[in-house]
């Protein structure tokens, strides 16, 4: 055990030197998390937040996010204020904890050397190395989902494991709401167990574990929304309208998402390179490994909680009209690796072809990490993120807005929450699903508002809005990247 821990730490500690920057890109979700964390940290900067949602918009973002992640990073905000590097270091620590859970889980089913190699492939995956530089809730959510699955899939599920599973899923749920699908997995697991063992099935005993887990998630949800910024009802309304107000049919959404997953999933197992020919090779390898994983899923199907959790998460992705990239699949990372391992084991049993042993695992691990060279090499530099609020032109524009624009004025910008975080001004955005005239009528009641345009960031919709409604009002070209239009 101690030897495995030492090997794991030695192999994963370099993650602390990859993409741990002092700056953040423009993004926008991160600003909402920081704002809510400032509330918990009792940081006075919380009072300088003036983002105003646009009720015409149906896709941008809910009024607030679950309070779990802001609560998690609030001690850092209390000590260092809004400093990017300490938060990214904490996210890297959570990433290592997630990888440790994956290693421990895989070690149940194979030799520790093979489990460690698969975990390292995970650790230096191009997407994770790149993603850990963003202040987002996906990594901590994946950690607690994995702890839940690790505890809940033990052969001997005792009271202690249920307590840990309940606490982990409760935390995952208040960090990122997609974790609720595991409650659906609990229900499906209960039903499948009943259908499988009708004669000997005990409702009272079988219902106890999912009941405890469900009650814990409900309590966490209620407590989280009673102590933090309370936009629960409006947030639920936002998520509801994603499904009820979409312009597409369910058939179109599902078919579109199947195609989307078909392009997304191979990247789960592949590398990334600048060279197109090398990238083609990586994609072929990723597709082959995806095939092995699916083969493992079919061969290892036992209607277990892990299987139902995987199915429920997949269904959520298939019916959601919004594409969020590979990060939406982070809670599926552990099941996918499990199915990959089972796939190689099934190939050995079915075709008498052994493709996975200690030597093969080490060679594959080294080759896979080498495949990530472009990403890892770039991540070793302290990236100042030119496309960020910390770049020279951006700092100049933000300072101009802070010192020049009256606090009563409203500024429309494509990244309004980040703009509010850095300037403390009133901000909002245009609803690009609505017409230009609808947006104009919505905002014209403001006695004074501006539209901020940034080169290589602002969508053409804002340019069209400005061209149609700027009239004779003044505009200021702050620098080569930013122009501020005074519209009303």
N, C-alpha and C positions, 0 to 999 in steps of 0.2 A: 504493500500500500504506500509506504513512504517513498519507495523507489519510483513508483508510478507518478506520484505527486511531484517529485523532483524533476523527472523527465518532462512532465507536462509543463511545469513552470519554466524550465530552461528553454523549451521549444516555443513557448507562447509569449514570453516577456518582450521580445522585439516589437510586439504590437503597440507597446507604450511609446515607441519611437516612430510610429507610422501615422501620418495624418492627424497628429495632435497639434493643432494650430492655435494661434492667438486671435485669429480672425474667423469670420463666418461669411458665407456667401449671402446674396440677397434673400434667397428662400422666401419664407413668410410664416410658415407653420411654427418655426422655432420662436418667433417673436411672441406668438400667443402663449406658448409654454413658459417663456421667460416672464411675461406679464403676470400669469397666474402664480408662478413661483414667487414673484415679488410680493404678491398678496400674502402668501404663507410666511414669507421671510420678514414681513412688516417693513418692507423697503419702501421709502417714501416715493421712489420712482413709479410705484404702482399708481399713484395719484395723477401722474403725468400722461397716462394712457388715454387717448381720445379717438380710438378707432370706432367708426360708426358703420354698422352693417347696412347693406343695400337690400331692401326687401324684395326688389325685383330679381335679385340674383338667387339661383337655385342650386348652384354647384360649387361656389367658391370655398366656403368653410362654415362650420357651425359657429354660433356666438361664443362658445367656449369648448374646450376639450375636457375629457375626464381629468379629474384632479390628481390622480395617482402619480403621474410623472412629475408635474410641478411640485407636488409635496415631497417627492423623492429628491429633487435637486434644490429645494428651498434652503437646506442648511448651507449649501455652497454659496447661494446668493446672499445669505445672512453674513457669511464671513468675507467673501471676496467681491460681493456685488455682482453685476453682470460682467463677468470675465469669462471669455470663451474657453480658455485652456483648462481651468479646473473642472469645468463641466464635461469637457471632452475626455479628460482623464478618468472621471467617474464613469462615463459611458464605456470606456475601454475596460475598466474594472468589471463592469457588469457583463461585458462581452466575454471576458475570461471566465467569469462564473458560469455563463451560459455554455461555453465550450467544455468546461469541466463536467457539467451535468450530461452533456452529449457523450463525453468520453466514458463516464460511469455507466450510462445507459447501454452503450454499445459493448462495453466490457462484459455485460451479462451474457452476450451471445457469441463472443469470439475472444481470441487471445488478446491480452492487453496491448501487445505491439501493433496488432492490426487495428484495434480500436483507437490507439493513439495516432496512427498514420491517417486514418479517416478523419479524425478530429483536426489534425493539422491542415489537411486539405481544406477543411471548413475554415480554419482560422485565417489562412492566407488566400482565401477566395477573393477574386478581384472585386466582387460586389461588396463584401463585408469590409475589406480594407478601405474602399472608397466611402462606404456609407457611415463608418464610425466617426467621420469628421462633421457630422450634422447633429444638431441638438433636436432629436426626435425621439419618440417614445417606443419605436419598434423593437429595439434591442432589449430594453428591460421587459417589455411585454413577452417577447420570445423566451427570455430567461425564465419567467415565472410560469409560462405555459409548459415549458420543458420540465420544470420541477414538478408541476402537477402531473404530467404524464409519467415521469420517472417514479413518483410515489404511487400513482394510481395503477400502474401496470406491474407492480411487484407480484410475485407468485403468492406470497403470504401478505394479503392486505389487512393490516392490523389497525388498531385505534390510532397509533402514532402516525402511521403513513396517511391515514385519512385526515388527521389534523393538519399535517404538512400540506397535503394536496388541497385541502379546503382553503388554507391561508394563501397558498400560491395562486390558485385560480381566482380568489377574491382580489388579490393584488393585480393580477393580470387584467381582470375585468375593469378595474377602475383606472388602469393605465391606458388601455386601448380596448374599446368596446367590442371589437371583433372576437375577443376571447369568450364571449357569451355562447359561441357555437358549441363549446365543450359541454354546456348544460344540455344542449340538444343531443350530443354524443352520449351523455349519461342516460338520457331517456331511451335512445335507440338501443343502447347496450342492455338496459333493463328489459326492454321488450324482447330483444333477441334471446336473452337468457331464459325468459319465461317460455318462449316458443320452443326452445331447445330442451328444456327440462320441466315440462308441464307436470309430470307425475310427482317429482320431488321438489318442485319450486316452492320456496317460502317467501311470500310477499313482504312480510315484516322484516325479515333479515336482509333481503335483497334491496329493499327500498331505503334502508337506513343510511347507507353511504351516500347515494345521490341526494338524499334529503338534507344531510348535514352540509354537503358541498353547496347545494342550492341556497340554503338559509344563510350560509356564510357569505356568498356572493351578494345576496340581497342586503345583508347588514352592512357590508363594505360599501355598497352603492349608496345606501341611505346616509351613512356616516360621512362619506366623501362629499356628498352634495349638501350636507348640512354645515360643514365647516369651511367650505371653499366658496369661490365665486359661483353664484347660483343662477345658472341659465339653463337648468335641466330641461324644462318644458320646451323652450325654444330650440335647444339642441336636439331633443327627440323629434321635434317637428321638422328640423332640417333633414335628419336622416330618413324620416318617413317620406319627405317629398322627393328624395332621390329616386324612390321606387314608384311613387304615385304620380309624379308630374313629369316623368321622362317622356320625350317625344317619340321614342321607339317602342316597337312591340316587343313582347317577351321573347318571341322567336328570334328577332333580330339581335336582341341583347345576348341571348345564350349562344347563338351561332358566332357572333362577333367575339365573345369571350373565349369560346373554344379555339378559335383561330389565334386569338391573343395568347392564350396559354401555350398553344403549339409553338409559338415563336419565343415565348418567355422561358418555359421549363428547360429546354436544352442548355440555356445559359446558367442554370443552376449547377450543372456539372462541368462546365467548360471554362476555359481561360479567356483572356482578352488581350489583343495585340493590335498595334498600329498597322502592321503588314496584313493586307487583305488575304493573301494566300495562307498565311499562318492562321489567321482568324477562321478561315474556312475549315482548316484541319481541326482547330479547337471545337468548332461547332459540330463537326462530324463525330468527334469523340464525345462531346456532351450529349448528342442525340443517341449514340450507342449506349452510354451509361444510363440515360433516361429509360431506354428500352429494357436494360437489365433491372432497373428499379421497378418498372411496371410489371415485369415478369415475377419479381420477388413479391410484389403486392398480391398478384393473383395466386401464387403458390403458397404464400403464408397466411392467406385470409382465414381468420378464425372468428370473425364477428366480435373481435375484442374491442375494448375501449379505444385503443390506439387506432384500430381500423375505422371505427365510427367517427373518431375525432378528425381523421384525415378526410373522410367522406364529407363531413359537415363543413369543414374549412373549404374544401373544393367547391361544394355547392354554393357557399357564400360568394366565392370569387366568380362563379359562373352566372350568378343572378344580379351581381352589382354592376350598375351602369357606368361606374367610374373606374378607370384603370389606374392603379397605383404602383405598378412595377413589382419587382421581385420582393420588395420589403413587405408587401401584403402577405407573402407566403412564408415569412419568417417562422411563425408557429408550426409550419409544416416541415421545417428543416429537419427536426429530429425524426419524424416518421419517414421522410424521404430517404434519409441515410440508413435507417433501419431496413427499409425495403430494398435498398441497394445491396446491403450486406446479405439479406435473405435471397436476393436474386443471384448473387455469385454462389451462394451455398446451394441453391436449387439447380443451377447449371451443373455443378459438380455431381449432384445426385442424379439428375435427369440424363445428362449427356456424358457422364464419367469424365468431365473435363474440369480440372482444378485450375481456376484462374485467380485464386486469392489465397496466398499464404504469407508468412512473415516476410520473406525476401521480396516477393512480388509487391507486397504492400509498401515496403520501404522504397523500392524503385519507383512505384507509381506516385508515392508522396513527393519524392524529390523532383520527378518530372513535372508533376502538376504545379508545384510551387515555382518551378522554373518557367512554366507557362504564364505565370502571373508577373513575370519580370517587369514588363512595362508599367504595371500598376504599382508594384512594390518600389521600384526605382523612383518613380515620381513621388510616392508617398514619403520617401526618406528626406525630401527637402521640406523646409519650412515654407509651405505654400502661402503666399500673401493674398491669394485669391483676388486677382484683378477684377473679377466680376463680383464685387462685394461692396458693402457700405464703407469698407476700410480703404478702398483705393483712393488715390489722390483726388481725382475728379469728383468722386462720390462724397468724400469728406468736405470738399469745398462747397458742393451743392447743399449738403445737409446743414452745414454751418450758416450758409446764406439763408436757408429757410428758417432756421432757429432764430436768427437775429433780425430778419426782415419781415416775415409774414405775421400778421396779427393773430393772436390766439383765437379770435372769433371766426377767422376764415376757415373754410373747408378745402382740403387738397385731395383731388382725385388722382390716384396712382395705382399702377398694376400690382404693387406690393405694399398695400396700405398699412398693414400691421407692423411691418419692419420700419416703415417711415415714421409711424407714430412712436415706436420704441426709441428711435434715434433722435427724434426732434421734439416729441411731446406735443405735437400739433394735432388738430382735428383732421382725420383722414377717412377716406372711403374709396370705393372702386366703382367702375362702371359695370353694369350687368350685361355681359356680351351676348347673353341669350335673348335679350330684349332689343328692341329697335333703338336707334339713336334718339328719335323723338321722345320715346318713353323715358329714356334716361334723362333727357333734357328737362322734361316736365317734372320729373321726380326731384331734380336738384335745384330747379330755378327758384324755389322758395328761399334758398339761402341768400342772404344779402350780399355775400361775397364768397366766391369759390374759384379755385384754380385747378388747372390740369397740369400735372408734372409728367414730362416725357423724358425717358432716358434711352439713349441710343443702345441698340442690341438687347433691350430688355422689354420695352413697351410694345404691346401688340398693335397692329395696324388699326384696330378698332378705335383706339384712343386718338390716333392721328386723324381718322375720318371724323370723329366727334369734334375735334378742335377745328378742323377745316370747315365744318358746317356751321359751327356756333360761336366762333371766336369774335366775329363781328369786328367792331372798331376798338375792342379792348386791347390793353397793352400786353406785350409778352416780353419776357426777359430770357436771353440766352446766357445761362449761368456760366457754362463752359462748352467745350466741344461735344460733351455727352448729354448735358441736361438743358432743357428749355422749360420755362414755367409760363403757362398761358393764363391770363386773368380773364375769366369768362363772364362773370356776373357780379 
